[in-house]
Amino acid sequence: MALRELKKHLENLPKDELIKIIGELYNLNKQNKEFCENKFNPDSEGKLQLYKQKVKEAFFPKRGYQLKLSDARKAISDFKKLSPSAEQLCDILLYYTEMGVDFTNEYGDIDENFYTSLENNYEKALELMSKNKLLAVFQERCEAVVSNTIDMGWGFHDTLSDIYSEYFE
């Protein structure tokens, strides 16, 4: 069923039936529940901190040493589904790169795929900042990411410097 057909069908339903359907969707899975909670009772700053913590735990788990970039990317993806503000989305995207830089400073050079992932996220963050006129808000953190990578391998510092220069001329 297309969205247009769904809307047409929903318009003809009585209010109590709509409430029942929304309740069923709410109970169906965790994502629907989080979406509804965020929509009707937003605690956007609390949600941002929760998802930033998930990103951090992917890099620095409480137990052991097991880097899980896929968990960090999933946390960002799940956060996007909550329809955050552009500033919050920029924040968590940049935070991902910051955690990667901290991880490298803590444990040493990783591999090219790791750095490529961080570079791509950094570029997405700056692109979104530029689009939403938020570069000034994040400039200090963006610059710190670049300066904290001076001695890192795989051309990581050079790539981040180039991205930074592209947006902060």
Backbone as CSV, one residue per row, in Angstrom:
resi,resn,N_x,N_y,N_z,CA_x,CA_y,CA_z,C_x,C_y,C_z
1,MET,0.853,-1.179,0.000,0.000,0.000,0.000,0.896,1.239,0.000
2,ALA,0.594,2.146,-0.859,1.343,3.387,-0.939,0.924,4.335,0.190
3,LEU,1.785,5.281,0.507,1.511,6.228,1.579,0.231,7.014,1.306
4,ARG,0.004,7.382,0.071,-1.200,8.125,-0.291,-2.460,7.322,0.045
5,GLU,-2.431,6.031,-0.290,-3.572,5.163,0.014,-3.764,5.015,1.517
6,LEU,-2.659,4.881,2.230,-2.726,4.755,3.683,-3.357,6.001,4.302
7,LYS,-2.904,7.171,3.869,-3.463,8.426,4.395,-4.964,8.518,4.123
8,LYS,-5.359,8.148,2.934,-6.778,8.189,2.567,-7.592,7.269,3.482
9,HIS,-7.057,6.089,3.736,-7.733,5.127,4.602,-7.807,5.654,6.044
10,LEU,-6.698,6.211,6.534,-6.661,6.719,7.912,-7.608,7.900,8.127
11,GLU,-7.780,8.724,7.103,-8.674,9.878,7.211,-10.121,9.458,7.481
12,ASN,-10.478,8.277,7.059,-11.855,7.799,7.218,-12.096,7.034,8.514
13,LEU,-11.044,6.802,9.294,-11.197,6.050,10.532,-11.615,6.961,11.682
14,PRO,-12.421,6.436,12.614,-12.773,7.217,13.802,-11.552,7.377,14.710
15,LYS,-11.580,8.408,15.540,-10.460,8.752,16.418,-10.044,7.575,17.301
16,ASP,-10.994,6.871,17.895,-10.647,5.767,18.796,-9.924,4.642,18.050
17,GLU,-10.264,4.427,16.792,-9.595,3.410,15.990,-8.150,3.837,15.686
18,LEU,-7.955,5.134,15.395,-6.604,5.657,15.165,-5.749,5.496,16.413
19,ILE,-6.313,5.810,17.570,-5.581,5.671,18.832,-5.183,4.217,19.058
20,LYS,-6.073,3.309,18.761,-5.792,1.880,18.914,-4.646,1.457,17.985
21,ILE,-4.669,1.899,16.754,-3.625,1.546,15.778,-2.270,2.106,16.216
22,ILE,-2.269,3.353,16.673,-1.011,3.958,17.124,-0.472,3.207,18.344
23,GLY,-1.364,2.801,19.232,-0.950,2.005,20.386,-0.325,0.683,19.979
24,GLU,-0.901,0.042,18.973,-0.348,-1.222,18.479,1.030,-1.001,17.857
25,LEU,1.170,0.074,17.101,2.477,0.390,16.521,3.508,0.681,17.614
26,TYR,3.079,1.390,18.634,3.945,1.726,19.765,4.487,0.448,20.413
27,ASN,3.636,-0.525,20.593,4.037,-1.776,21.248,4.748,-2.755,20.311
28,LEU,4.740,-2.479,19.034,5.283,-3.414,18.053,6.792,-3.597,18.176
29,ASN,7.528,-2.489,18.326,8.978,-2.612,18.471,9.573,-1.379,19.156
30,LYS,10.822,-1.523,19.535,11.521,-0.481,20.305,11.639,0.827,19.518
31,GLN,11.901,0.733,18.220,12.054,1.944,17.404,10.762,2.749,17.363
32,ASN,9.639,2.076,17.205,8.356,2.790,17.197,8.112,3.459,18.542
33,LYS,8.427,2.753,19.612,8.243,3.295,20.957,9.096,4.555,21.143
34,GLU,10.377,4.481,20.755,11.258,5.643,20.882,10.775,6.801,20.014
35,PHE,10.320,6.477,18.805,9.814,7.522,17.913,8.643,8.252,18.562
36,CYS,7.674,7.485,19.076,6.492,8.095,19.707,6.872,8.898,20.946
37,GLU,7.749,8.342,21.756,8.175,9.057,22.956,8.842,10.372,22.590
38,ASN,9.682,10.336,21.570,10.376,11.555,21.153,9.411,12.559,20.521
39,LYS,8.420,12.060,19.814,7.457,12.928,19.132,6.532,13.638,20.124
40,PHE,6.065,12.897,21.124,5.062,13.436,22.029,5.609,13.910,23.368
41,ASN,6.808,13.505,23.698,7.425,13.927,24.948,8.930,14.064,24.704
42,PRO,9.308,15.050,23.913,10.713,15.128,23.512,11.642,15.517,24.659
43,ASP,12.684,14.747,24.785,13.800,15.068,25.668,15.015,14.960,24.766
44,SER,15.088,15.865,23.823,16.083,15.730,22.772,17.510,15.752,23.307
45,GLU,17.777,16.545,24.311,19.133,16.587,24.860,19.463,15.273,25.559
46,GLY,18.495,14.727,26.273,18.700,13.440,26.932,18.938,12.325,25.931
47,LYS,18.184,12.331,24.834,18.354,11.314,23.784,19.726,11.461,23.131
48,LEU,20.131,12.698,22.872,21.446,12.926,22.278,22.530,12.333,23.175
49,GLN,22.457,12.604,24.467,23.466,12.087,25.392,23.442,10.559,25.441
50,LEU,22.256,9.980,25.404,22.122,8.525,25.408,22.813,7.911,24.187
51,TYR,22.572,8.482,23.023,23.159,7.930,21.803,24.652,8.246,21.691
52,LYS,25.076,9.368,22.223,26.517,9.651,22.266,27.213,8.628,23.166
53,GLN,26.561,8.243,24.254,27.125,7.226,25.135,27.250,5.891,24.405
54,LYS,26.282,5.575,23.562,26.350,4.335,22.774,27.531,4.384,21.797
55,VAL,27.754,5.547,21.205,28.899,5.706,20.304,30.193,5.512,21.090
56,LYS,30.282,6.144,22.236,31.492,6.031,23.057,31.757,4.586,23.457
57,GLU,30.708,3.865,23.853,30.874,2.470,24.266,31.307,1.571,23.111
58,ALA,30.976,1.957,21.885,31.440,1.189,20.731,32.957,1.309,20.573
59,PHE,33.500,2.458,20.931,34.946,2.673,20.866,35.638,2.231,22.154
60,PHE,35.025,2.538,23.263,35.610,2.257,24.573,34.609,1.479,25.439
61,PRO,34.482,0.176,25.180,33.521,-0.609,25.958,33.914,-0.641,27.436
62,LYS,32.922,-0.794,28.290,33.175,-0.827,29.727,34.003,-2.044,30.119
63,ARG,33.846,-3.114,29.356,34.614,-4.321,29.628,35.386,-4.738,28.382
64,GLY,36.638,-5.035,28.572,37.440,-5.559,27.478,37.832,-4.520,26.446
65,TYR,38.404,-5.025,25.408,38.869,-4.199,24.294,38.271,-4.780,23.025
66,GLN,37.174,-4.236,22.584,36.528,-4.740,21.379,35.900,-3.558,20.639
67,LEU,36.649,-2.990,19.707,36.149,-1.899,18.883,34.990,-2.403,18.034
68,LYS,33.862,-1.700,18.089,32.687,-2.092,17.316,32.137,-0.883,16.562
69,LEU,32.786,-0.577,15.440,32.338,0.558,14.637,30.901,0.385,14.174
70,SER,30.511,-0.846,13.907,29.142,-1.075,13.447,28.139,-0.648,14.518
71,ASP,28.459,-0.846,15.786,27.578,-0.396,16.868,27.493,1.125,16.915
72,ALA,28.616,1.787,16.682,28.626,3.257,16.669,27.797,3.784,15.501
73,ARG,27.968,3.177,14.341,27.194,3.610,13.172,25.704,3.346,13.371
74,LYS,25.375,2.221,14.008,23.975,1.903,14.282,23.373,2.918,15.260
75,ALA,24.141,3.312,16.254,23.650,4.314,17.211,23.311,5.619,16.481
76,ILE,24.161,6.022,15.561,23.906,7.244,14.791,22.676,7.065,13.901
77,SER,22.587,5.924,13.262,21.439,5.639,12.402,20.137,5.648,13.205
78,ASP,20.154,5.017,14.366,18.963,4.994,15.221,18.613,6.401,15.707
79,PHE,19.628,7.196,16.017,19.393,8.564,16.468,18.744,9.400,15.361
80,LYS,19.190,9.204,14.127,18.613,9.931,12.990,17.116,9.661,12.863
81,LYS,16.694,8.450,13.198,15.285,8.073,13.079,14.390,8.821,14.063
82,LEU,14.986,9.427,15.072,14.222,10.199,16.050,13.951,11.628,15.574
83,SER,14.394,11.947,14.374,14.235,13.284,13.787,14.840,14.379,14.662
84,PRO,16.132,14.265,14.965,16.778,15.288,15.789,16.961,16.582,15.006
85,SER,17.332,17.628,15.718,17.645,18.891,15.048,18.945,18.717,14.267
86,ALA,19.172,19.602,13.328,20.407,19.550,12.540,21.622,19.708,13.451
87,GLU,21.509,20.562,14.448,22.634,20.785,15.363,22.963,19.506,16.145
88,GLN,21.938,18.804,16.585,22.177,17.560,17.319,22.781,16.489,16.418
89,LEU,22.331,16.433,15.195,22.879,15.456,14.261,24.340,15.772,13.954
90,CYS,24.653,17.030,13.756,26.048,17.435,13.550,26.895,17.049,14.761
91,ASP,26.344,17.268,15.929,27.048,16.964,17.173,27.441,15.491,17.248
92,ILE,26.494,14.611,16.999,26.799,13.180,17.133,27.703,12.684,16.001
93,LEU,27.559,13.235,14.809,28.451,12.857,13.709,29.893,13.260,14.021
94,LEU,30.056,14.458,14.523,31.394,14.929,14.893,31.931,14.117,16.070
95,TYR,31.073,13.784,17.004,31.463,13.000,18.173,32.033,11.641,17.765
96,TYR,31.453,11.032,16.752,31.948,9.759,16.225,33.416,9.898,15.820
97,THR,33.726,10.949,15.080,35.106,11.167,14.649,36.005,11.460,15.847
98,GLU,35.512,12.260,16.790,36.299,12.559,17.992,36.635,11.284,18.765
99,MET,35.679,10.385,18.883,35.923,9.123,19.588,36.946,8.271,18.835
100,GLY,36.883,8.297,17.513,37.862,7.558,16.712,39.264,8.103,16.887
101,VAL,39.382,9.415,16.961,40.683,10.047,17.184,41.188,9.696,18.585
102,ASP,40.313,9.769,19.577,40.700,9.395,20.940,41.133,7.930,21.006
103,PHE,40.419,7.079,20.294,40.748,5.654,20.266,42.147,5.445,19.694
104,THR,42.438,6.123,18.597,43.752,5.990,17.965,44.845,6.521,18.884
105,ASN,44.585,7.637,19.545,45.580,8.177,20.475,45.815,7.229,21.652
106,GLU,44.800,6.505,22.033,44.902,5.560,23.157,45.602,4.261,22.758
107,TYR,45.256,3.710,21.576,45.718,2.366,21.213,46.674,2.316,20.022
108,GLY,46.937,3.436,19.385,47.847,3.434,18.246,47.106,3.314,16.923
109,ASP,47.872,3.365,15.839,47.294,3.325,14.498,46.463,2.064,14.285
110,ILE,45.380,2.228,13.552,44.488,1.115,13.258,44.716,0.748,11.785
111,ASP,43.681,0.747,10.969,43.850,0.423,9.553,43.152,1.467,8.684
112,GLU,43.370,1.342,7.399,42.859,2.328,6.456,41.330,2.420,6.477
113,ASN,40.647,1.288,6.573,39.183,1.303,6.596,38.644,2.068,7.804
114,PHE,39.307,1.927,8.916,38.933,2.649,10.129,39.006,4.159,9.873
115,TYR,40.130,4.596,9.332,40.308,6.030,9.082,39.358,6.542,8.009
116,THR,39.100,5.744,7.002,38.164,6.140,5.955,36.779,6.369,6.543
117,SER,36.370,5.517,7.450,35.073,5.675,8.108,35.018,6.995,8.888
118,LEU,36.077,7.290,9.607,36.123,8.543,10.374,36.126,9.755,9.452
119,GLU,36.891,9.679,8.382,36.957,10.782,7.422,35.593,11.043,6.788
120,ASN,34.912,9.970,6.397,33.601,10.111,5.766,32.596,10.756,6.716
121,ASN,32.636,10.347,7.959,31.718,10.914,8.944,32.036,12.381,9.214
122,TYR,33.310,12.684,9.288,33.747,14.071,9.499,33.249,14.958,8.356
123,GLU,33.398,14.458,7.151,32.940,15.226,5.993,31.415,15.397,5.996
124,LYS,30.687,14.333,6.338,29.222,14.437,6.437,28.831,15.487,7.473
125,ALA,29.527,15.476,8.597,29.219,16.432,9.664,29.434,17.860,9.179
126,LEU,30.579,18.122,8.547,30.867,19.480,8.089,29.934,19.909,6.968
127,GLU,29.571,18.982,6.120,28.626,19.279,5.045,27.267,19.691,5.633
128,LEU,26.824,18.955,6.623,25.560,19.271,7.288,25.654,20.594,8.046
129,MET,26.795,20.834,8.673,27.000,22.110,9.376,26.921,23.274,8.402
130,SER,27.565,23.122,7.271,27.563,24.180,6.269,26.152,24.433,5.748
131,LYS,25.459,23.368,5.438,24.099,23.470,4.910,23.164,24.176,5.889
132,ASN,23.383,23.958,7.182,22.506,24.530,8.208,23.112,25.734,8.921
133,LYS,24.180,26.279,8.343,24.835,27.470,8.884,25.243,27.290,10.353
134,LEU,25.874,26.145,10.627,26.303,25.809,11.983,27.823,25.702,12.110
135,LEU,28.542,26.077,11.068,29.996,25.933,11.110,30.617,26.670,12.295
136,ALA,30.157,27.870,12.576,30.728,28.656,13.682,30.496,27.966,15.026
137,VAL,29.371,27.287,15.169,29.041,26.605,16.416,30.038,25.486,16.709
138,PHE,30.507,24.805,15.659,31.349,23.621,15.823,32.810,23.835,15.417
139,GLN,33.178,25.044,15.021,34.517,25.261,14.479,35.626,24.820,15.430
140,GLU,35.509,25.146,16.685,36.556,24.797,17.646,36.740,23.278,17.743
141,ARG,35.641,22.547,17.792,35.736,21.085,17.868,36.284,20.498,16.564
142,CYS,35.871,21.056,15.437,36.359,20.572,14.140,37.865,20.779,14.019
143,GLU,38.312,21.931,14.469,39.744,22.240,14.426,40.522,21.321,15.370
144,ALA,39.958,21.043,16.542,40.625,20.161,17.507,40.795,18.756,16.935
145,VAL,39.802,18.274,16.191,39.916,16.949,15.573,41.143,16.917,14.676
146,VAL,41.307,17.943,13.861,42.439,17.980,12.933,43.761,18.077,13.701
147,SER,43.828,18.959,14.672,45.093,19.130,15.399,45.460,17.911,16.235
148,ASN,44.477,17.113,16.638,44.753,15.911,17.430,45.180,14.714,16.583
149,THR,45.275,14.912,15.270,45.637,13.799,14.379,46.994,13.987,13.704
150,ILE,47.757,14.958,14.124,49.007,15.313,13.435,49.937,14.114,13.233
151,ASP,50.070,13.256,14.229,51.022,12.151,14.128,50.385,10.825,13.710
152,MET,49.184,10.852,13.182,48.510,9.608,12.812,48.821,9.217,11.368
153,GLY,48.756,7.929,11.125,49.129,7.386,9.826,48.012,7.365,8.802
154,TRP,48.319,6.698,7.698,47.397,6.465,6.595,46.902,7.752,5.932
155,GLY,47.618,8.855,6.096,47.201,10.123,5.500,45.966,10.707,6.156
156,PHE,45.646,10.219,7.328,44.437,10.633,8.051,44.444,12.129,8.332
157,HIS,45.535,12.612,8.890,45.623,14.041,9.219,45.481,14.905,7.963
158,ASP,46.154,14.511,6.899,46.100,15.290,5.659,44.677,15.357,5.104
159,THR,43.988,14.225,5.131,42.621,14.199,4.617,41.705,15.075,5.457
160,LEU,41.802,14.954,6.783,40.972,15.794,7.651,41.306,17.272,7.476
161,SER,42.580,17.573,7.312,42.996,18.969,7.072,42.380,19.514,5.791
162,ASP,42.376,18.688,4.749,41.781,19.103,3.477,40.273,19.351,3.625
163,ILE,39.602,18.451,4.326,38.163,18.615,4.544,37.904,19.880,5.350
164,TYR,38.677,20.075,6.399,38.528,21.260,7.248,38.714,22.537,6.413
165,SER,39.770,22.550,5.611,40.070,23.730,4.784,38.953,24.027,3.775
166,GLU,38.310,22.989,3.299,37.230,23.152,2.340,36.062,23.945,2.945
167,TYR,35.822,23.772,4.236,34.676,24.415,4.881,35.031,25.646,5.703
168,PHE,36.277,25.740,6.147,36.681,26.871,6.986,37.804,27.638,6.306
169,GLU,37.482,28.324,5.260,38.462,29.139,4.525,38.469,30.539,5.068
